[in-house]
Amino acid sequence: MANVVGGFLMSHDPLVFINPRKVDSSVVLAAYETVLERVRQLDATTAVIIGADHYILFGPNCLPQMAIGIGDVQGPIDPLPGVERGDIRGNPSLAQHIMRVGHEEGFDWAAAKSMNVDHSVGIPVRRSLPSDGSVATIPVYLAAGVQPLIRTQRAYDLGGSIRRAIEAYPGDERVVVIGSGGLSHWVGLPQMGRINKAFDKLILDAVERGEPEALINLTDDYILEHGGNGAMEIRQLLCAMGAVRGAGKVIAYEPWDGGVTGLGFAELCVAS
């Protein structure tokens, strides 16, 4: 029998690894290590990692609302200092099952039989999963970076479908779900580099209260004004919250001035 045994939310700013200004990043790197240790303690066998395309995997020829890797997985496609690249162990059987259940429930998954993931999935894999490949990866991508975006309610509901699929899977799997997305950040805009700690607190407080509705009810206009276009990535957080369904506990928050985003990490408690 398969079960969701844990969940995590994390940021994925590649500048943490490039670090051009040599700003202390120890708090952030320690947070990735904390998640890694918890994944080990939970005896996880597979991680569903929910990221957002940064116009790297997909482009104007195809912008899926939701995509899942059901075959070979590699990455990250974008080179980052100290972040290993190459083959990533996948779980095609469970991934295809999640896709089929989603289709039956009305979630129109796009499927990739080969996927070279970007940093939104690659950083969690390389920093917060065991390096020996003992935990398989199922990559999921949501439309959270380039219009048209998936609706926040739809992202949350998709998380519920992922959980139902896992619980209906006949194999013996212990699954963690990771929502990988930034908090406040403005990408390619005049405000780039600004971090809104008040907005970040609003997001993390809702996570700790276990209130996804507080995030679903934020309009995109509000998010853009207070959190920037990069904060549209709360969709990945909501998808993970929909799969895990419990309140969270913040592991770390760092308004890191070596990068361009508020960096937040939390563990989600699994609700029955």
Backbone as a ProteinNet text record, in pm:
[ID]
protein_1_A
[PRIMARY]
MANVVGGFLMSHDPLVFINPRKVDSSVVLAAYETVLERVRQLDATTAVIIGADHYILFGPNCLPQMAIGIGDVQGPIDPLPGVERGDIRGNPSLAQHIMRVGHEEGFDWAAAKSMNVDHSVGIPVRRSLPSDGSVATIPVYLAAGVQPLIRTQRAYDLGGSIRRAIEAYPGDERVVVIGSGGLSHWVGLPQMGRINKAFDKLILDAVERGEPEALINLTDDYILEHGGNGAMEIRQLLCAMGAVRGAGKVIAYEPWDGGVTGLGFAELCVAS
[TERTIARY]
84.2	0	87.4	51.5	127.7	61.6	144.2	95	180.6	118.3	193.1	238.9	369	422.6	481.2	490.3	546.5	536.8	558	555.1	645.5	696.9	788.3	763.5	789.4	787.6	926.1	976.4	1110.4	1126.1	1219.9	1257.2	1370	1394.4	1493.5	1576	1612.7	1687.7	1825	1851.8	1982.5	2098.5	2070.2	2178.4	2241.3	2170.2	2230.3	2357.2	2358.4	2472	2572.7	2524.1	2615.1	2681.8	2600.7	2645.1	2754.4	2723.1	2827	2886.6	2809.3	2859.5	2914.6	2919.5	2977.7	2910.3	2778	2700.3	2680.3	2686	2669.2	2535.1	2540.5	2418.9	2399.6	2465	2464.7	2325.2	2242.5	2107.2	2026.5	2039.8	1965	2014	2144.5	2199.7	2165.7	2163.5	2126.1	1979.8	1895	1753.5	1736.1	1810.6	1806.3	1850.4	1952.5	2002.1	1898.6	1825.2	1720.3	1613.1	1573.2	1474.8	1530.7	1656.1	1720.2	1714.4	1746.5	1745.7	1604.7	1505.6	1367.2	1320.4	1360.6	1325.7	1381.6	1503.7	1563.2	1486.4	1452.5	1381.2	1244.2	1182.5	1050.5	1057.7	1179	1197.8	1125.6	1133.7	1066.6	1129.4	1045.8	1093.5	1079.8	988.9	966	931.1	977.8	941.2	871.1	752	685	727	798.7	851.7	780	714.5	630.2	704.9	739.7	813.4	736.4	802.1	744.5	845.1	797.4	888	929.1	1055.8	1109.6	1139	1050.4	1070.3	1197	1223.8	1341.2	1297.5	1208.2	1158.3	1056.4	970.8	861.7	877.2	817.1	826.8	697.1	699.6	574.5	504.3	577.3	513.4	424.2	446.9	365.6	382.9	273.1	276	170.1	200.5	100.4	64.9	-59.9	-103.5	-43.3	-30.1	27	96	215.9	291.9	358.5	370.4	431.3	530.6	644.5	745.1	715.8	688.4	646.5	750.8	868.7	971.9	1108.4	1204.7	1340.9	1346.7	1430.4	1446.9	1596	1631.9	1768.9	1765	1885.5	1892.2	1978.2	1980	1908.6	1973.4	1891.2	1938.7	2025.5	1998.7	2076.6	2193	2317.2	2433.4	2445.5	2467.9	2484.1	2605.2	2691.1	2809.9	2772.1	2834.3	2812	2686.1	2611.3	2487.7	2510.9	2507.2	2534.1	2430.6	2475.1	2385.5	2395.7	2290.4	2293.7	2161.3	2165.3	2043.4	1987	1855.2	1781.8	1691.6	1695.1	1609.8	1463.4	1384.4	1242.2	1160.3	1029.1	936	824.3	854	755.4	622.4	625.1	500.6	406.1	456	370.9	334.5	428	399.1	286.5	291.3	186.2	52.7	57.1	-65.6	-125.5	-42.2	-90.5	-153.9	-89.3	-142.9	-278.9	-289.5	-415.2	-527.9	-501.1	-604.7	-645.8	-548.3	-580.3	-668.7	-637.8	-720.9	-863.4	-876.5	-1010.1	-1086.8	-1014.9	-1079	-1095.1	-1052.6	-1069.5	-950.6	-835	-712.4	-632.4	-619.8	-562.7	-410.6	-347.7	-202.5	-142.7	-39.1	53.6	161.1	208.3	303.7	432.6	544.3	675.7	740.5	767.4	832.7	982.4	1034.7	1172.4	1171.9	1229.7	1226.1	1361.8	1417.3	1540.4	1499.1	1489.1	1427.5	1516.1	1453.9	1531.2	1554.1	1602	1643.9	1529.4	1405.6	1295.2	1272.5	1309.2	1306.3	1446.9	1544	1680.4	1744	1718.2	1776.3	1720.8	1588.3	1539.7	1596.4	1607.7	1662.6	1805	1888.1	2031.2	2066.7	1979.8	2011.8	1930	1812.3	1724.3	1677.2	1734.6	1713.4	1848.6	1851.7	1979.4	2051.4	2181.7	2260.3	2276.3	2239.9	2255.5	2138.5	2041.4	1928.2	1826.8	1835.2	1742.3	1599.4	1583.1	1449.7	1427.1	1328.6	1298.2	1228.6	1230.7	1171.6	1063.8	949.3	846.1	835	880.8	874.3	737.3	688.6	562.3	588.6	532.7	546.4	409	395	273.3	302.3	202	215.2	206	321.2	325.5	423.4	490.6	589.9	552.5	479.7	445.8	295.9	229.5	86.7	61.9	-53	-159.1	-123	-150.5	-115.6	-229.4	-192.6	-293.1	-356.4	-485.9	-553.1	-505.4	-501.1	-454.3	-544.2	-674.6	-765.4	-739.9	-715.1	-689	-559.3	-458.3	-331.3	-352	-430.3	-458.5	-537	-637.8	-718.9	-635.8	-541.5	-453.7	-374.2	-331.9	-263.4	-348.9	-478.5	-568.7	-575.8	-575.1	-576.8	-448.6	-336	-208.7	-214.4	-268.7	-276.7	-368.8	-484.5	-577.5	-514	-439.8	-373.3	-269.7	-191.7	-89.8	-155.7	-262.3	-327.9	-397.4	-425.7	-488	-385.3	-258.9	-154	-128.9	-121.3	-107.1	32.3	132.1	268	292.4	402.1	440.1	533.3	478.2	555.9	531.3	638.1	630	670.9	573.7	591.8	597.2	695.7	696.6	663.4	592.9	554	623.7	694.3	772.1	720.2	675.8	637.5	755	808.5	930.3	895.7	900.4	866.1	912	934.8	983.4	872.5	912.9	821.3	828.8	845.6	845.1	969.1	949.3	1057.9	1001.3	1070.1	1033.2	1137.3	1095.1	1188.4	1188.3	1303.7	1316.5	1237.3	1198.7	1121.8	1206.1	1165.9	1244.8	1264.8	1171.5	1182.4	1271.5	1333.4	1412.5	1517.5	1521.9	1609.1	1534.5	1412.4	1330.5	1277	1274.7	1214.8	1112.6	990.1	883.4	861.8	923.3	915.2	772.7	693.9	555.7	474.5	494.7	425.5	470.2	600.1	652.1	593.8	581.6	523.9	378.1	305.6	165.4	155	243.6	240.4	274.9	385.3	431.3	336.9	274.8	176	57.5	11.9	-99.2	-59.3	65.5	115.7	112.8	159.9	165.1	25.6	-69.6	-207.1	-278.6	-220.3	-287.6	-410.1	-399.2	-512.1	-482.5	-494.8	-470.8	-565.6	-684.7	-782.2	-727.9	-645.5	-588.4	-498.8	-436.5	-351.3	-433.1	-529.5	-614.9	-689.5	-727.5	-807.4	-726.7	-594.2	-512.9	-529.5	-563.6	-575.8	-436.9	-428.5	-300.4	-253.5	-346.7	-308	-243.3	-298.6	-240.2	-101.8	-90.9	38.3	142.4	106.4	200.5	245.9	153.6	188.7	276.1	241.9	308.6	419	410.1	508.7	586.9	541.6	611.3	564.2	606.7	565.9	621	735.1	790.2	708.1	631.3	549.1	426.6	402.5	297.8	327.9	451	490.8	428.5	347.8	274.3	183.5	162.9	84.2	147.2	279.9	346	326.8	332	311.4	169.9	73.1	-66	-88.5	-23.4	-38.4	11.7	126.7	179.2	86.9	34.5	-58.4	-183.7	-229.2	-346	-320.8	-196.3	-162.3	-141.6	-89.3	-52.5	-163.8	-227.3	-350	-331.6	-211	-191.8	-126.3	-125.9	-57.9	92.8	162.7	306.5	383.4	512	604.7	722	747.9	856.3	990.4	1072.3	1208.2	1303.4	1289.4	1376.7	1314.2	1342.6	1309.4	1428	1469.2	1585.8	1560.1	1546.2	1538.7	1679.6	1731.9	1874.8	1912.1	2001.9	2034.5	2142.1	2182.2	2270.7	2195.6	2063.2	1981.2	1869.3	1759.6	1650.8	1516.4	1517.4	1390.2	1395.5	1280.1	1267.8	1273.2	1351.8	1374	1306.8	1208.3	1133.5	1131.5	1133.1	1131.9	1035.9	954	858.9	834.7	798.7	753.7	603.6	534	389.9	358.4	266.7	222.6	113	122	25.8	-103.8	-213.6	-345.3	-406.8	-480.8	-544.4	-667.6
-119.4	0	123.9	222	346.1	453.7	539.6	647.5	771.8	887.2	1011.7	1018.4	1021.6	1017.3	1150.8	1246.7	1375.7	1475.8	1600.7	1706.5	1821.1	1890.4	2001.2	2111.6	2233.9	2349.6	2411.1	2452.6	2510.6	2605.4	2697.2	2787.4	2725.6	2784	2722.9	2828.9	2934.5	3042.3	2991.8	2987.1	2938.3	3025.6	3151.9	3240.5	3195.3	3111.7	3056.3	2979.5	2917.5	2834.3	2912	3008	3094	3195.4	3258	3348.6	3445.2	3530.7	3617	3716.1	3752.8	3850.7	3785.3	3652.2	3576.6	3609.8	3617.5	3643.7	3512.4	3516.3	3395.8	3329	3205.5	3130.4	3009.7	3009.2	2890.5	2855.2	2954.4	2926.8	2853	2897.3	2836.9	2695	2677.7	2544.7	2447.4	2497.7	2412.5	2370	2456.2	2420.7	2305.7	2308.7	2195	2066.6	2076.8	1959.7	1908.9	2000.4	1960.2	1878.9	1924.6	1848.8	1711.8	1706.8	1579	1483.1	1530.8	1444.4	1395.3	1481.9	1440.3	1337.8	1355	1256.6	1120	1117.9	991.6	934	1018.1	970.3	913.6	967.8	920.8	793.3	746	626.6	639.6	757.7	781.5	697.2	653.7	579.3	660.1	757	839.8	981.4	1078.5	1218.4	1271.4	1324.4	1400.3	1545.2	1600.9	1736.7	1826.8	1929.3	2017.9	2148.5	2173.7	2294	2378.6	2485.3	2573.8	2592.4	2585.5	2608.2	2754.7	2778.9	2914.6	2949.7	2905.2	2923.4	2851.3	2737.6	2656.9	2525.6	2452.5	2327.5	2354.1	2452.9	2481.1	2622.9	2647.2	2778.4	2814.3	2914	2961	2856.1	2751.2	2645.7	2556	2552.6	2466.6	2511.5	2547.8	2591.6	2514.3	2392.4	2311.1	2367.5	2351.6	2391.5	2301.7	2173.1	2076	1967.3	1933.4	1831.2	1739	1612.4	1513.6	1430	1403	1318.4	1172.7	1095.1	955.4	856.8	907.2	818.7	856.1	872	906.7	1049.4	1068.3	1200.1	1231.4	1352.2	1400.8	1542.8	1594.3	1734.1	1763.2	1890.8	2000.7	2043.5	2091.9	2134	2258.7	2343.1	2465.1	2436.9	2459	2427.6	2523.2	2466.6	2545.5	2493.8	2581.6	2537.4	2451	2335.2	2248	2164.9	2176.5	2099.3	1996.3	1869.2	1760.7	1760	1722.7	1705.9	1562.6	1517.2	1383	1311.9	1180.2	1100.5	1108.8	1110.9	1110.2	987.3	910.8	791	831.6	785	814.6	698	715.3	608.8	608.2	557.4	564.1	498.3	387.8	317	404.1	462.1	547.3	675.5	732.1	854.8	833	721.8	692.8	668.6	608.2	587	721.1	813.2	946.6	1015.4	1003.1	1063	1002.9	870.6	805	842.7	841.4	880.1	1024.9	1111.1	1250.4	1265.5	1193.6	1199.5	1154.8	1049.7	1001	1104.9	1185.5	1285.8	1421.3	1430.6	1555.2	1649.1	1600	1680.4	1642.1	1735	1706.3	1719	1618.1	1613.9	1611.7	1692.6	1668.7	1574.8	1484	1383.1	1392.9	1379.7	1379	1243.3	1170.4	1040.4	1054.1	1173.3	1207.2	1352.5	1381	1517.2	1554	1664.2	1721	1839.4	1819	1916.3	2039.6	2151.6	2271.7	2279.8	2395.3	2405.4	2394.9	2420.7	2413.3	2270.9	2173.3	2033	1984.2	2027.8	1978.8	2013.8	2134.9	2172.4	2085.5	2067.3	1974.7	1833.6	1783.7	1648.9	1641.2	1735.5	1727.4	1771.4	1850.5	1901.7	1840.3	1786.6	1739.9	1596.3	1523.1	1379	1310.1	1186.9	1115.7	1104.8	1124.4	1124.9	985.7	881.2	745.1	700.2	788	753.1	662.2	645.5	555.9	609.3	738.9	798.7	840.7	779.9	812.1	947.9	1005.3	1137.3	1130.1	1191.4	1215.2	1366.1	1420.7	1565.6	1610	1717.3	1778.2	1925.9	1975.6	2117.3	2181.5	2299	2378	2506.9	2558.5	2686.2	2798.2	2840.9	2944.4	3055.7	3043.3	3143.1	3228.1	3169.6	3238.4	3223.4	3332.9	3327.9	3236.6	3163.3	3161.1	3071.4	3120.5	3048.9	2956	2846.4	2760.8	2835.7	2820.6	2887	2827.9	2911	2863.3	2752.6	2766	2661	2531	2541.8	2423	2355.3	2435.8	2379.6	2302.9	2360.5	2292.8	2163.9	2170.8	2052.3	1942.7	1981.8	1883.5	1807	1877.1	1808.7	1699.6	1725.9	1623.6	1502.6	1525.6	1414.5	1332.6	1401.1	1330.2	1240	1291.1	1208.8	1088.8	1112.7	1000.7	893.7	936.8	840.4	760	827.2	757.3	654.3	693.5	603.6	486.7	500.7	391.7	304.8	339	265.1	132.4	22.2	-108.9	-137.5	-62.1	-87.2	-33.5	-75.7	-33.7	86.3	206	328.7	422.5	485.9	591.5	721.2	808.1	922.7	1052.6	1134.6	1272.6	1362.7	1471.2	1567.6	1699.4	1752.7	1875.1	1982.4	2093.6	2210.1	2305.3	2323.6	2402.2	2533.2	2642.4	2771.7	2886.3	2997.6	3114.7	3187.3	3270.6	3363.9	3494.1	3607.3	3733.2	3745	3769.3	3808.4	3857.8	3955.3	4018.6	3978.6	3906.2	3851.1	3938.4	3997.5	4077.3	4205.8	4252	4375.1	4480.2	4608.1	4712.2	4687.6	4615.8	4588.6	4469.6	4410.2	4289.2	4312.8	4220.2	4233.4	4272.2	4324	4358.9	4231.4	4228	4118.3	4178.6	4132.2	4183.9	4086.9	4116.1	4025.8	4013.5	4119.3	4113	4014.8	4017.8	3922.5	3780.3	3762	3628.2	3574.7	3663	3622.3	3581.1	3654.3	3620.1	3478	3444.2	3310.8	3204.5	3224.7	3122.6	3109.4	3218.4	3210	3123.9	3140.2	3058.1	2911.2	2885.1	2747.2	2689.2	2765.4	2714.6	2694.6	2775.2	2758.3	2646	2599.1	2498.7	2554.1	2676.6	2744.6	2774.3	2675.9	2701.7	2805.1	2817	2912.9	3055.2	3084.5	3218.8	3250.2	3148.5	3167.6	3161.3	3070.7	3059.3	3189.9	3257.3	3379.2	3501.8	3491.4	3603.1	3615.9	3733.8	3753.6	3764.7	3734.7	3748.9	3894.1	3988.1	4129.4	4161.7	4106.9	4130	4066.5	3944.2	3875.8	3953.7	3999.2	4073.2	4201.8	4271.5	4398.6	4377.5	4279.1	4264.4	4158.7	4061.8	3954.4	3942.4	4011.4	4005.5	3891.6	3895.8	3790	3653.8	3651.2	3523.8	3457.7	3537.3	3481.5	3407.9	3413.9	3329.8	3182.3	3154.2	3016.7	2963.2	3042.7	2984.1	2871	2861	2751	2615.5	2607.5	2481.9	2449.8	2554.2	2532.8	2481.6	2541.9	2499.9	2357.1	2318.9	2181.4	2082.4	2111.9	2024.5	2024.4	2141.5	2148.4	2066.5	2066.1	1986.2	1837.7	1796.9	1654.8	1609.6	1697.7	1659.3	1692.7	1807.7	1847.9	1881.8	1896.7	1930.6	2065.7	2113.7	2239.1	2220.5	2331.3	2325.2	2383.2	2359.6	2418	2475	2603.8	2668.4	2614.4	2573	2527	2645.3	2733.2	2850.5	2953.2	3080.2	3188.7	3282.6	3317.5	3402.6	3501.7	3629.6	3731.1	3758	3662.8	3656.5	3763.4	3853	3963.7	3928	3800.7	3756.1	3717	3712.3	3673	3771.1	3721.6	3811	3767.2	3674.7	3622.1	3593	3607.6	3556.3	3405	3345.6	3201.1	3137.4	3052.6	2989.7	2839.1	2772.5	2626.4	2585.3	2485.2	2438	2289.1	2224.3	2085.3	2082.5	2002.3	1985.9	1856.3	1863.8	1744.9	1675.5	1545.6	1469.4	1454.7	1498.4	1482.9	1351.9	1287.4	1159.6	1182.8
0	0	0	-79.1	-87.2	-1.9	55.2	139.4	122.3	144.5	159.9	304.8	325.9	462.2	506.5	416.5	454.9	342.2	377.8	277.8	318.1	218.9	243.5	141.3	184.4	96	99.3	-14.9	-17.6	-135.8	-119.6	-227.8	-309.3	-427.2	-516.7	-591.1	-524.7	-589.3	-634.5	-764.8	-810.2	-766.1	-730.8	-687.4	-556.1	-479.5	-357.6	-392.3	-507.7	-547.3	-632.3	-707.8	-784	-690.8	-605.6	-498.5	-545.6	-641.6	-699.2	-599.8	-497	-399.5	-273.6	-272.9	-161.5	-28	-30.7	90.3	165.4	297.4	379.1	347.7	306.9	272.4	363	477.6	563.2	613.4	642.8	692	584.8	461.4	351.1	323.7	316.5	289.2	401.6	525.4	638.6	629.1	575	559.9	461.2	351.1	257.9	327.6	410.6	483.6	583.4	646.5	740.2	668.8	551	473.4	436.6	394.7	361.6	479.5	596.9	714.6	745.5	730.6	755.9	651.4	526.5	423.3	461.1	511.2	556.4	674.6	771.6	889.9	854.7	750.9	708.3	624.2	595.7	512	378.3	320.7	193.1	82.6	-9.3	-126	-254.7	-254.5	-373.5	-329.9	-406.9	-385.4	-509.8	-490.7	-596.2	-576.6	-672.2	-659.3	-758.6	-705.9	-785.8	-808.7	-933	-968.7	-1068.8	-1112.3	-1213.7	-1325.2	-1448.2	-1559.7	-1563.5	-1593	-1602.5	-1748.6	-1837.7	-1982.1	-2025.4	-1960.3	-1991.2	-2056.2	-1989.6	-2047.1	-2156.7	-2133.7	-2225.4	-2279.1	-2395.1	-2457	-2525.3	-2612.9	-2673.5	-2758.8	-2797.6	-2877.4	-2793.6	-2660.4	-2573.2	-2428.9	-2364.7	-2224.8	-2146.9	-2103.8	-2033.9	-1897.3	-1859	-1725.3	-1617.9	-1650.3	-1556.7	-1638	-1598.5	-1670.8	-1570.1	-1606.3	-1517.8	-1597.9	-1537.5	-1599.5	-1571.1	-1675.7	-1657.5	-1709.6	-1742.7	-1796.1	-1742.5	-1833.7	-1794.3	-1740.4	-1638	-1576.8	-1568.5	-1607.4	-1593.8	-1538.3	-1503.3	-1467.8	-1346.8	-1308.8	-1372.9	-1504.3	-1594.8	-1724.9	-1714.7	-1614.7	-1596.1	-1500.8	-1544.4	-1460	-1342.3	-1222.5	-1100.8	-1025.5	-976.8	-902.8	-782.8	-772.2	-658.2	-665.2	-774.3	-790.5	-901.3	-863.6	-958.5	-1070.3	-1189	-1303	-1353.6	-1419.7	-1476.2	-1459.5	-1469.1	-1457.1	-1316	-1308.9	-1182.3	-1184	-1078.3	-1072.4	-1063.4	-1157.8	-1157.7	-1104.4	-1109.2	-1072	-1176.6	-1297.3	-1405.3	-1372.4	-1298.8	-1269.2	-1187	-1079.1	-995.8	-1069.8	-1144.6	-1218.7	-1319.2	-1391.5	-1489	-1419.7	-1302	-1224.8	-1182.5	-1133.9	-1096.2	-1216.7	-1332	-1454.6	-1490.3	-1487	-1525.7	-1431	-1301.4	-1205.6	-1229.1	-1252.3	-1280.5	-1402.5	-1508.2	-1628.5	-1598.3	-1519.5	-1483.7	-1401.8	-1325.8	-1240.4	-1308.9	-1433.9	-1507.1	-1503.2	-1460	-1461.6	-1586.3	-1677.2	-1808.7	-1805.7	-1746.5	-1740.8	-1881.3	-1902.8	-2012.9	-1960.1	-2044.4	-1999	-2079	-2008.1	-2072.3	-2048.4	-2156.6	-2142.8	-2121	-2142.2	-2106.4	-2063.1	-1947.6	-1894.9	-1836.3	-1885.4	-1831	-1745	-1614.8	-1524.9	-1508.6	-1472.4	-1441.9	-1291.5	-1244.5	-1104.7	-1005.4	-1048	-951.9	-902.2	-983.5	-941	-909.2	-987.6	-971	-838.3	-787.1	-657.8	-545.1	-533.8	-430.1	-443.5	-567.2	-586.4	-534.7	-574.5	-545.5	-404.6	-340.4	-207.3	-94.8	-126.2	-18.9	-36.1	-131.7	-142.6	-131.8	-81.4	-68.6	-202.9	-200.1	-323.6	-383.9	-308	-359.8	-447.6	-469	-553.7	-488.2	-357.1	-287.6	-286.2	-308.4	-317.4	-462.6	-526.3	-666	-674.7	-793.6	-816.1	-922.9	-894	-994.8	-1012.2	-1125.8	-1145.8	-1195.8	-1135.8	-1175.9	-1203.7	-1311.3	-1344.6	-1356	-1293.9	-1304	-1379.5	-1447.2	-1517	-1414.4	-1364.8	-1262	-1297	-1410.8	-1446.5	-1566	-1660.2	-1784.5	-1808.6	-1841.8	-1872.9	-1993.5	-1991.8	-1890.6	-1772.3	-1651.9	-1530	-1487.2	-1422.7	-1361.9	-1244.5	-1226	-1114.2	-981.4	-878.8	-748.4	-694.2	-710.1	-663.5	-738.1	-867.2	-948.5	-905.1	-872	-825.1	-695.1	-604.2	-477.1	-501.1	-585.9	-614.5	-680.9	-764.2	-827.3	-722.4	-617.6	-508.3	-446.9	-433.5	-381.7	-472.8	-603.4	-698.1	-687.7	-671.7	-655.4	-532.7	-423.1	-302	-322.4	-381.6	-402.1	-490.7	-590.3	-677.8	-601.4	-518.8	-439.8	-349.1	-282.2	-187.4	-257.2	-386.7	-462.6	-534.3	-521.8	-592.7	-522	-595.4	-530.1	-476	-518.6	-471.5	-332	-273.5	-138.1	-149.6	-138.2	-153	-34.9	8.7	109.6	39.3	19	-69.9	9.6	-22.5	25.4	-92.9	-63.6	-166.4	-135.2	-232.5	-213.3	-307.8	-250.4	-328.5	-336.5	-455.6	-475.7	-544	-466.5	-524.1	-437.5	-500.8	-429	-355.3	-263.4	-198.7	-279.2	-214.6	-289.1	-376.9	-503.9	-593.9	-726.4	-779.3	-905	-1009	-1110.3	-1208.8	-1334.3	-1366.2	-1487.4	-1486.7	-1368.7	-1354.2	-1282.2	-1288	-1221.1	-1071.6	-1008.2	-864.1	-833	-933.7	-911.8	-803.4	-707.3	-591.2	-465.8	-482.3	-365.7	-301.6	-169.3	-93.4	2.1	-3.2	82.5	198.2	310.4	425.2	477.6	467.3	514.8	430.1	299.8	212.4	243	259.6	289.5	419.8	519.4	648.2	630.2	547.7	521.6	466.7	372.7	312.5	416	487.4	582	701.2	743.2	851.5	808.8	685	635.4	629.8	593.4	592.3	732.9	830.2	967.7	1026.1	984.1	1031.9	957	849	767.5	699	645.4	582.8	435.9	349.4	207	148.8	207.3	154.3	158.4	258.8	268.9	150.3	93.4	-23.7	-152.6	-156.5	-274.8	-299.6	-192.3	-204.6	-243.9	-246.9	-294.6	-446	-491.8	-636.1	-698.7	-826.8	-895.4	-895.2	-901.5	-895.1	-761	-653	-520.3	-512.1	-559.2	-554.4	-633.3	-751.9	-835.8	-767.8	-704.7	-639.2	-516.7	-434.3	-304.8	-304.3	-394.6	-395.8	-524.7	-629	-756.3	-844	-968.7	-1061.6	-1021.4	-952.1	-906.5	-798.1	-723.6	-616.2	-668.9	-799.9	-856.6	-830.4	-790.7	-760.2	-631.4	-563.2	-450.4	-498.9	-628.1	-683.6	-651.4	-657.1	-621.5	-473.7	-390.1	-247.2	-222.8	-290.7	-273.5	-321.1	-428.9	-477.7	-373.3	-313.9	-208.3	-87.3	-51.6	61.6	33.8	-90.4	-125.7	-115.1	-137.8	-128.6	14.6	98.3	235.8	334.6	315.1	385.7	533	581.1	721.2	737.8	860.9	892.5	879.3	870.3	851.5	968.2	966	1062.1	984.7	1003.8	930.7	979.5	885.6	915	917.6	819.6	811.5	718.9	748.1	655.6	650.4	529.9	512.1	398.2	431.4	325.1	273.6	202.2	169	67.3	104.7	15	-86.6	-89.5	-195.8	-321.3	-312.2	-425.5	-448.5	-500.3	-539.5	-482.2	-387	-337.7	-188.7	-124.4	10.5	6.4	94	91.8	212.7	188.1	296	283.9	399	406.2	516.8	490.4	590.6	573.2	682.7	677.5	698.6	620.6	631.4	704.5	798	871	790.2	780	700.4	778.2	717.1	778.1	731.5	821.1	786.4	700.1
[MASK]
++++++++++++++++++++++++++++++++++++++++++++++++++++++++++++++++++++++++++++++++++++++++++++++++++++++++++++++++++++++++++++++++++++++++++++++++++++++++++++++++++++++++++++++++++++++++++++++++++++++++++++++++++++++++++++++++++++++++++++++++++++++++++++++++++++++++++++++++

